[in-house]
């Protein structure tokens, strides 16, 4: 499983495909205060990035995925 929940931390692991967006969405809807750990994320599908950009959760770790590291995470901290 690429979306794992441990308490208030949601870990994105490995290759997060389009179908993972629905899982992430439901987890963030249930607990919007959750923190996202991207340390083990190697690839992020655009649908998953859209969920992150919609909720703008706190993110920790440095992802291997260049798109996530260089574009998504900096925009999560940007003002709306």
C-alpha distances in whole Angstrom, upper triangle without the diagonal:
4,6,7,10,13,16,17,15,12,10,9,8,9,10,9,11,13,11,9,12,13,10,11,15,15,14,16,19,19,19,20,21,18,18,15,14,14,15,12,12,13,14,14,15,18,17,14,17,19,17,18,21,22,21,22,20,21,19,19,19,20,17,18,17,21,21,19,21,24,24,22,22,26,26,24,27,29,32,31
4,6,10,13,16,16,13,10,8,5,5,6,7,6,8,11,10,7,10,12,10,10,13,14,13,15,18,18,18,19,20,16,15,12,11,11,12,9,8,10,10,10,12,15,14,11,14,16,15,15,18,19,19,19,17,18,16,16,16,16,14,14,14,18,17,15,17,21,20,18,18,22,22,20,23,26,28,28
4,7,10,13,13,10,7,6,5,6,9,10,8,10,12,10,7,9,10,7,7,10,11,9,11,14,14,14,15,16,13,12,10,10,10,12,11,10,13,12,11,13,15,14,10,13,15,13,13,16,17,16,17,15,16,14,15,15,16,14,16,15,19,18,15,18,21,20,17,17,21,21,19,21,24,26,26
4,7,10,11,8,6,5,7,8,11,13,11,14,16,14,10,13,13,9,9,13,12,10,12,15,14,13,15,15,12,12,10,10,11,13,11,12,15,15,15,16,19,17,14,16,18,16,15,19,19,17,18,15,16,14,14,15,17,16,17,18,21,21,18,20,23,23,20,19,23,23,20,23,26,28,27
4,6,7,6,5,6,9,11,15,16,14,17,18,16,13,14,14,10,10,12,12,8,10,13,12,11,13,13,9,10,9,10,12,14,14,14,18,18,17,19,21,19,16,18,19,16,15,19,19,16,17,14,15,14,14,15,18,17,20,20,23,23,19,21,24,24,21,19,23,23,20,22,25,27,27
4,6,5,6,8,11,13,17,19,17,20,22,20,17,18,18,14,13,16,15,11,13,16,14,12,14,13,10,10,10,10,13,14,15,16,20,21,20,22,24,22,19,20,22,19,18,21,22,19,19,15,15,15,14,15,18,18,21,22,25,25,21,22,26,26,23,21,24,25,22,23,26,28,28
4,6,8,10,14,16,20,22,20,23,24,22,19,19,19,16,14,16,15,11,12,15,12,10,12,11,8,10,11,12,16,17,18,19,22,23,22,24,26,24,20,22,23,20,18,22,21,18,18,15,14,15,15,17,20,21,24,24,27,27,23,24,27,27,24,22,25,25,22,23,26,27,27
4,7,10,13,16,20,21,19,22,23,22,18,18,18,15,13,14,14,10,10,12,11,8,9,7,5,6,9,10,14,16,17,18,22,22,21,23,23,22,18,19,20,17,15,18,18,15,15,11,11,12,12,15,18,19,22,23,25,25,21,22,25,24,21,19,22,22,18,19,22,23,24
4,6,10,12,16,18,16,19,20,20,16,16,17,14,12,14,14,10,10,14,12,10,11,9,6,5,6,7,10,12,13,14,18,19,18,20,21,20,16,17,19,16,14,17,17,14,14,10,10,9,10,12,15,15,19,19,22,21,18,18,22,21,18,16,19,20,16,18,21,23,23
4,7,10,13,15,13,16,17,16,12,13,14,11,8,11,11,8,9,12,12,10,11,10,7,6,5,6,9,11,12,12,15,16,14,16,18,16,13,14,16,13,11,15,16,13,13,10,10,9,10,12,14,14,17,17,20,19,16,17,20,20,16,15,18,19,16,18,21,23,23
4,6,10,12,11,14,16,16,12,13,15,12,10,13,14,11,12,16,15,14,14,14,10,8,6,5,6,8,8,8,12,13,12,15,17,16,13,14,16,14,13,16,17,15,15,12,12,10,10,10,12,11,14,14,17,17,14,15,19,19,16,14,18,19,16,18,22,24,24
4,7,8,7,11,13,13,9,11,13,11,9,13,14,12,13,16,17,16,16,16,12,11,7,6,5,8,7,5,9,9,9,11,14,13,10,11,14,13,11,15,16,15,15,13,13,11,11,10,11,9,11,11,15,14,11,13,17,16,14,13,17,18,16,18,21,24,24
4,6,7,11,14,14,11,13,15,13,12,16,17,15,16,20,20,19,19,20,16,14,11,9,7,8,5,4,7,9,9,12,15,15,12,14,17,16,15,18,20,19,18,17,16,14,13,12,12,10,10,11,15,15,13,14,18,18,16,16,19,20,19,21,24,27,27
4,6,9,13,14,11,14,17,15,14,18,19,18,19,22,23,22,23,23,19,18,14,12,9,9,6,5,5,7,9,11,15,15,13,14,18,17,16,19,22,21,21,19,19,16,16,14,13,10,9,10,13,14,13,14,18,18,17,17,20,21,20,23,26,29,29
4,6,10,11,9,12,15,14,14,17,19,18,19,22,23,23,23,24,20,19,15,14,11,12,9,6,5,5,6,8,12,13,11,13,16,16,15,18,20,20,20,20,20,17,17,16,15,11,10,9,13,13,12,14,17,17,16,17,20,21,20,23,25,28,28
4,7,8,6,8,11,11,10,13,15,15,16,18,20,20,19,21,18,17,13,13,10,13,10,7,8,6,5,6,9,9,7,10,12,12,12,15,17,17,17,17,18,16,17,16,15,12,12,10,13,12,11,14,17,16,14,15,19,19,18,21,23,26,25
4,6,5,7,10,11,11,13,15,16,17,19,21,21,21,23,20,20,16,16,14,16,14,11,11,8,7,5,8,8,7,10,12,12,14,16,17,18,19,19,21,19,20,19,19,15,15,13,15,14,13,17,19,18,16,18,21,20,20,23,25,27,26
4,5,6,8,10,10,11,14,15,16,18,20,21,20,23,20,20,17,18,16,19,17,14,14,11,8,6,7,6,6,10,10,11,13,15,15,17,18,19,21,20,21,22,21,18,18,15,17,15,15,18,20,18,16,18,21,20,19,23,24,26,24
4,5,6,7,9,10,12,13,15,16,18,19,20,22,20,20,17,18,17,20,18,15,16,13,11,9,11,8,8,12,13,12,14,17,17,17,19,19,22,21,22,23,23,20,20,18,20,18,17,21,23,21,18,20,24,23,21,25,26,28,26
4,5,5,6,8,10,11,12,14,16,17,17,19,16,17,14,15,14,17,15,12,14,12,9,9,11,8,7,10,12,10,12,15,15,15,17,16,18,17,19,19,19,17,18,16,19,17,15,18,21,19,16,18,21,20,19,22,24,26,25
4,5,5,6,9,10,10,12,14,15,15,17,15,16,13,15,14,18,17,14,15,13,10,8,9,6,4,8,8,7,9,12,12,12,14,14,17,16,19,19,20,17,19,16,19,16,14,18,20,18,15,16,20,18,16,20,21,23,21
4,5,5,6,9,10,10,12,14,14,17,16,17,15,17,17,20,19,17,19,16,13,12,12,9,8,12,11,9,11,14,13,13,16,16,19,19,21,22,23,20,22,20,22,20,18,21,23,21,18,19,23,21,19,22,24,25,23
4,5,5,6,9,10,11,12,13,16,14,15,13,15,15,18,17,15,18,16,14,13,14,11,9,13,13,10,12,15,14,14,16,15,18,17,19,20,22,19,21,20,22,20,18,21,24,22,19,19,23,22,19,23,25,26,24
4,6,5,6,9,10,10,11,13,11,12,10,12,13,16,16,14,16,15,12,12,13,10,7,10,11,7,8,12,11,10,12,11,14,14,16,17,19,17,19,17,20,18,15,18,21,19,15,16,19,18,16,19,21,22,21
4,5,5,6,9,10,10,13,11,13,12,15,16,19,19,17,19,17,14,14,13,10,8,11,10,6,8,11,9,9,12,11,15,15,18,20,21,19,22,20,22,20,17,20,22,20,16,17,20,18,16,19,20,21,19
4,5,5,6,9,10,13,12,14,14,17,18,21,21,19,22,20,17,17,17,13,12,14,13,10,12,15,13,11,14,14,17,17,20,22,24,22,24,23,25,23,20,23,25,23,20,20,23,22,19,22,23,24,22
4,5,5,6,8,10,8,11,11,14,15,18,18,17,20,19,17,17,18,15,12,14,14,11,11,15,13,11,13,12,14,15,17,19,21,20,23,22,24,22,19,22,24,23,19,19,22,21,18,20,23,23,22
4,5,5,5,8,7,9,10,13,15,18,19,18,21,20,17,17,17,14,12,13,13,9,9,12,10,7,10,8,11,13,16,18,20,19,22,21,23,21,18,20,22,21,17,16,19,18,15,17,19,20,18
4,6,6,9,10,13,13,17,19,22,23,21,24,23,20,19,19,16,14,15,14,10,11,13,11,9,12,11,14,16,19,22,24,23,26,24,26,24,21,24,25,23,19,19,22,20,17,19,21,21,19
4,6,9,9,13,14,17,19,23,23,22,25,24,22,22,22,19,16,18,17,14,14,17,14,12,15,13,15,17,20,22,25,24,27,26,28,26,23,25,28,26,22,22,24,23,19,22,24,23,22
4,5,6,9,11,15,17,20,21,21,24,24,21,22,22,19,17,18,17,14,13,16,14,11,13,10,12,14,17,20,22,22,25,25,27,25,22,24,26,24,21,19,22,21,17,19,21,21,21
4,5,9,11,14,17,20,21,20,24,23,20,21,20,18,15,16,15,11,11,13,11,7,9,7,10,12,15,19,21,21,24,23,25,23,20,21,23,22,18,17,19,18,14,16,18,18,17
4,7,10,13,16,19,21,20,24,24,21,22,22,20,17,17,17,14,12,14,13,9,10,7,8,11,13,17,20,20,24,24,25,24,20,21,23,22,18,17,19,18,14,15,17,17,17
4,7,10,13,15,17,17,21,21,18,20,20,19,15,16,16,13,11,14,14,10,10,7,7,9,11,14,17,18,21,21,23,22,18,19,22,21,17,15,18,18,14,15,18,19,19
4,7,10,12,14,14,18,18,17,19,19,18,15,15,16,13,11,13,14,11,10,6,5,6,7,11,14,14,18,18,20,19,15,16,19,18,15,13,15,16,12,13,17,18,19
4,6,9,11,11,14,15,13,15,16,16,12,12,14,12,9,12,13,11,10,7,6,5,6,9,11,11,14,15,17,16,12,13,16,16,12,10,14,14,11,13,16,18,19
4,6,8,8,12,13,13,16,17,17,14,14,16,14,12,15,17,14,13,10,9,6,5,6,8,9,12,13,15,15,12,12,16,16,13,11,15,16,13,15,18,21,22
4,6,5,9,10,10,13,15,16,12,12,15,14,11,14,17,15,14,12,11,7,6,5,6,5,8,9,12,12,9,9,13,14,11,10,13,15,13,15,18,21,22
4,6,9,11,12,16,18,19,15,15,19,18,15,18,20,19,17,15,13,10,7,5,5,5,7,10,12,14,11,10,14,16,14,12,15,17,16,17,21,24,25
4,6,9,11,15,17,18,15,15,19,18,16,19,22,20,19,17,16,13,11,8,8,6,7,9,13,14,12,12,16,17,16,14,18,20,18,20,23,26,27
4,6,7,11,13,15,12,12,16,15,14,16,19,18,17,16,15,12,11,9,9,5,6,6,10,11,9,10,13,14,13,12,16,17,16,19,21,24,25
4,7,10,13,15,13,13,17,17,16,18,21,21,20,19,19,15,15,12,10,7,5,5,9,10,9,10,13,14,14,14,17,19,18,21,23,26,27
4,7,10,12,10,10,14,15,14,16,19,19,18,18,19,16,16,14,12,9,7,5,8,8,8,10,13,13,12,13,16,17,17,20,22,25,25
4,6,8,6,7,10,11,11,13,15,16,15,16,17,14,15,14,13,10,10,7,9,8,7,10,12,11,10,12,15,15,15,18,19,22,22
4,5,5,7,9,10,11,13,15,16,16,17,19,17,18,18,17,13,13,10,12,9,9,13,14,13,11,14,17,16,16,20,21,23,22
4,5,5,6,9,10,10,12,14,15,16,18,17,19,19,18,15,15,12,13,9,10,13,14,11,10,13,15,14,14,18,18,20,19
4,5,5,7,9,10,11,13,14,15,18,17,20,20,20,17,18,15,16,13,12,16,17,14,12,15,17,15,15,19,19,21,19
4,5,5,6,9,10,11,12,13,15,14,16,17,17,14,15,13,14,12,10,14,15,13,10,12,15,14,13,17,18,20,19
4,5,5,6,9,10,10,11,14,12,15,16,15,13,14,11,12,9,8,11,12,10,7,9,12,10,10,14,15,17,16
4,5,5,6,9,10,12,15,14,18,19,18,16,18,15,16,12,11,14,15,12,9,12,14,11,11,14,15,16,14
4,5,5,6,8,10,13,13,16,18,18,17,19,16,18,15,13,16,17,14,11,12,15,13,11,14,15,17,15
4,5,5,5,7,9,9,13,15,15,14,17,14,16,13,10,13,14,12,8,9,12,10,8,11,13,14,13
4,6,5,8,11,11,15,17,17,16,18,16,16,13,11,13,14,11,7,9,10,7,6,10,10,11,10
4,6,9,12,13,17,20,20,19,22,19,20,17,15,17,18,14,11,12,14,11,9,12,12,12,10
4,6,9,11,15,18,19,18,21,20,21,18,15,17,18,16,12,12,14,12,9,11,12,13,11
4,7,9,12,15,16,16,19,18,18,16,13,14,15,13,10,9,11,9,5,7,9,10,9
4,6,10,13,15,15,19,18,19,17,14,15,16,15,11,10,12,11,7,9,12,13,13
4,7,10,13,14,18,17,18,17,14,14,16,15,12,9,11,11,8,8,12,13,14
4,7,9,10,14,14,15,14,11,11,13,13,10,7,10,11,8,9,13,15,16
4,7,9,13,14,15,16,12,11,14,15,13,9,12,14,11,12,15,18,20
4,6,10,12,13,14,11,10,13,15,13,10,13,15,14,14,18,21,22
4,7,9,10,12,9,7,10,12,12,9,11,14,14,14,17,21,23
4,5,7,9,7,6,9,11,11,9,12,14,14,16,18,22,23
4,6,9,8,7,10,13,13,12,15,17,17,19,21,24,26
4,6,5,6,9,10,10,11,13,15,15,18,19,23,24
4,5,5,6,8,9,10,12,14,15,17,18,22,23
4,6,5,5,7,9,10,11,13,15,16,19,20
4,6,6,5,6,9,10,10,13,14,18,18
4,6,6,6,8,10,11,12,14,18,19
4,6,7,7,9,11,12,13,17,18
4,6,6,6,9,11,11,14,15
4,6,5,6,9,10,13,13
4,5,5,7,9,12,14
4,5,6,7,10,12
4,5,5,8,9
4,6,8,9
4,7,9
4,6
4
